[in-house]
């Protein structure tokens, strides 16, 4: 018998961004007692407050700034994984950003693919929250990442993501893996089948959502 789950909505907050249904088949990763299957990839506070994701993965293509991390953690009603650099931003700055993120309440920190193993090892000595290490291709020495102190692997290898996940899962059956699921249910299902425990989903932008709403307003002529 299929489990019945009551769904309660308000009249004003029913239009939220819903994670693809396929993500619910993932095993999830339990962190500090919270089971996380879906992560929304955004730093847009309005989207974070209007989605049904289990957590936020807040990484962006600029130098990480504590003010941004603080704002996201305060505004979010779900756990936040904060990007702390590791590419252009490196060395002691990564350590300081990670410690600050933990102190502000981040559930974990995310480092970029180029992050050196000694930086990961230093992080492991200084913070207690999970260290999420990004894997951008299949050439990474996973054993060294794990030995340095990686808690979770974040596979983001574009179209190669399922094959990279499958390779890691074959060699490390129990390592926690977050992976980019792609824009379609089919790619999400494939990535989960390859061994991903949790899926990162990239939502439409606020501009794209607003565009659709404005088209409706123009057609109806409501004032």
C-alpha positions in Angstrom: 0.0 0.0 0.0 1.4 3.4 -1.0 2.1 5.7 1.9 -0.2 8.7 2.0 1.5 12.0 2.7 -0.7 15.0 3.5 0.3 18.1 1.6 -0.6 21.3 3.2 -0.2 24.6 1.3 -1.2 28.2 1.8 -2.9 30.3 -0.9 0.0 32.7 -1.2 3.0 30.3 -1.0 1.8 27.4 -3.2 3.9 28.5 -6.2 7.2 27.1 -5.1 10.1 25.5 -6.9 9.7 21.7 -6.4 12.6 19.4 -6.7 12.2 16.7 -9.4 10.3 13.7 -8.1 13.1 11.3 -9.1 15.4 12.7 -6.3 13.1 11.1 -3.7 14.5 7.7 -4.8 18.0 8.6 -3.6 19.2 7.2 -0.3 20.2 10.6 1.1 23.0 11.6 3.4 22.2 12.0 7.1 24.1 14.9 8.6 23.7 15.8 12.2 20.4 13.9 12.2 19.0 15.6 9.1 18.4 13.4 6.0 19.4 15.3 2.8 18.5 14.0 -0.6 18.1 17.2 -2.6 20.3 20.3 -2.7 19.3 23.5 -4.5 22.2 25.2 -6.3 21.5 28.9 -5.8 22.4 32.0 -3.8 19.1 33.7 -4.5 17.4 34.2 -1.2 13.9 34.4 -2.7 14.4 31.0 -4.4 15.8 29.5 -1.2 12.7 30.7 0.7 10.4 29.3 -1.9 11.5 25.7 -2.6 11.1 22.3 -1.2 14.8 21.3 -1.3 16.4 19.6 1.7 19.4 21.9 1.7 21.2 24.7 -0.2 24.6 24.4 -1.8 25.8 28.0 -1.9 28.8 28.2 -4.2 29.4 31.0 -6.7 32.0 32.1 -9.2 33.5 34.9 -7.1 35.8 35.1 -4.1 33.7 33.9 -1.2 32.6 36.6 1.2 31.5 36.0 4.8 28.8 38.7 4.4 27.2 36.6 1.7 27.4 33.4 3.7 25.9 35.1 6.8 23.0 36.5 4.8 22.2 33.1 3.2 22.4 31.2 6.5 20.2 33.8 8.3 17.6 33.9 5.5 17.4 30.1 4.8 14.9 27.9 6.5 16.9 24.8 5.4 20.6 23.8 6.0 23.2 25.6 4.0 26.5 24.3 2.6 28.8 27.3 2.0 31.5 27.5 -0.6 34.8 28.6 0.9 37.1 28.6 -2.2 40.0 26.4 -2.9 40.6 27.5 -6.5 41.5 31.2 -6.9 41.0 31.6 -3.1 43.4 29.4 -1.3 45.7 29.0 1.7 44.8 30.5 5.1 41.9 32.4 3.6 40.1 29.2 2.9 40.6 28.1 6.5 39.3 31.4 7.9 36.2 31.3 5.6 35.4 27.8 6.6 35.7 28.5 10.3 33.5 31.6 9.9 30.9 29.6 8.0 30.8 26.9 10.7 30.5 29.5 13.5 27.6 31.1 11.6 25.7 27.8 11.4 26.6 26.3 8.0 25.9 22.5 8.0 29.0 22.0 5.8 31.7 23.7 3.7 32.4 23.1 0.0 35.8 23.4 -1.6 36.6 23.6 -5.3 38.2 21.0 -7.4 41.7 22.5 -7.4 41.9 22.5 -3.6 45.2 21.1 -2.4 45.1 18.1 -0.1 47.1 19.8 2.6 44.4 22.5 2.7 41.8 19.8 3.2 43.9 18.3 6.0 44.2 21.7 7.7 40.4 22.1 7.4 39.8 18.8 9.0 41.9 19.8 12.0 40.0 23.1 12.5 36.3 22.5 11.8 33.8 19.9 12.8 31.2 20.3 10.0 31.5 18.1 6.9 34.1 19.0 4.2 32.5 18.6 0.8 35.2 18.2 -1.9 34.2 18.9 -5.5 35.3 16.4 -8.1 35.2 17.8 -11.7 36.6 14.8 -13.6 37.5 11.2 -13.4 41.2 11.8 -13.0 41.1 12.7 -9.3 43.0 10.5 -6.8 40.0 9.9 -4.5 42.0 8.0 -2.0 44.2 11.0 -1.2 41.1 13.2 -0.9 39.6 10.9 1.6 42.9 10.5 3.5 43.2 14.2 3.7 39.8 14.5 5.4 37.1 14.8 2.8 33.7 14.0 4.3 31.6 14.1 1.2 32.4 14.1 -2.5 30.6 16.5 -4.7 30.7 15.2 -8.3 30.2 17.9 -10.9 31.6 16.6 -14.1 28.9 17.8 -16.6 27.9 15.0 -19.0 30.5 12.7 -17.4 28.9 12.9 -14.0 27.2 9.5 -13.9 30.3 7.7 -15.1 32.5 9.5 -12.6 30.0 8.6 -9.8 29.9 5.0 -10.9 33.7 4.8 -10.9 33.9 6.2 -7.4 31.1 4.1 -6.1 32.7 0.9 -7.4 36.0 1.7 -5.6 34.5 3.2 -2.5 31.1 1.6 -1.7 30.3 3.7 1.4 31.7 7.1 0.6 28.9 9.8 0.6 28.4 11.3 -2.8 26.5 14.4 -3.9 26.2 14.8 -7.7 24.8 17.2 -10.2 21.7 15.6 -11.6 21.2 17.6 -14.7 18.0 19.3 -15.9 15.9 16.2 -16.7 14.4 13.4 -14.7 16.2 10.9 -16.9 19.7 12.2 -16.1 18.8 12.4 -12.4 17.7 8.8 -12.4 20.8 7.8 -14.2 23.0 9.6 -11.7 21.3 8.0 -8.7 21.5 4.6 -10.3 25.3 5.2 -10.7 25.6 5.6 -6.9 24.8 9.2 -5.9 23.3 9.6 -2.5 22.1 13.1 -3.0 21.4 15.3 -6.0 22.2 19.0 -6.7 19.4 20.7 -8.7 19.9 24.0 -10.6 16.6 25.9 -10.5 15.3 28.4 -13.0 16.3 31.9 -12.2 14.0 34.5 -10.7 14.0 36.3 -14.1 12.9 33.2 -15.9 10.1 32.5 -13.4 9.0 36.2 -13.5 8.9 36.1 -17.3 6.3 33.4 -17.3 4.2 35.2 -14.7 4.4 38.5 -16.6 3.2 36.7 -19.8 0.1 35.5 -17.9 -0.5 39.1 -16.6 -0.2 40.5 -20.1 -2.7 37.9 -21.5 -5.2 38.3 -18.7 -5.0 42.1 -18.5 -5.4 42.0 -14.7 -5.0 45.4 -12.9 
